[in-house]
Amino acid sequence: MFASAQEGNEASIHVLRRYTQYIAAGLANMVHTFNPEGIVIGGAITRQGDFLLNPVRESLSRQLLLVFRERAREIEVVSASLGDNGGVVGAVAGYFI
């Protein structure tokens, strides 16, 4: 889906737009609850980088309550440095603790 959206396929772009809106809705709920300084997204989708994160950031800022919208630019949304290996690294670390 990501590759065809990057190639300009309208159906894929529509699906990607909806997908990022759903991600942003979940993140907005977390921001409203926890008021974090930043959000780290992990998993396989992190391979898409800013192609995915930029629409998520934009949708997030639109979905935040006005009180939080003022500081939306301060909330950093980034990909996990371990990408989709975070769960494995966490499991191994938990085993040795």
Steps between C-alpha positions, in 0.01 A plus 500: 500500500774748592687446174190549287404810700846642434445428130180705510234226504183683611345202680820439697528868586143493630572192715822656629317822587240307703770287662695805617179660631432193714856497633473871579165448677661248733797728559269796568327298770838423654601867488172603664554242774874517567615835352834356378792699367549248222366183342713214370339272242648155453435199288526418133328822391803698616673395179279753320665788687368849435279376215277359775591722793438837334132426428466357852648819646268720293191298587600491866521878521150529347350245739637645823279703729568875478683496833753252358499628143706804600788277598455241223828604336680431828379139511763311309375195307790278396577146390654264751872465445466120515226498237308174512764331718395676820279217620773243450761713677257562787423131534868408508573776751212380717637147493838610635365727774 
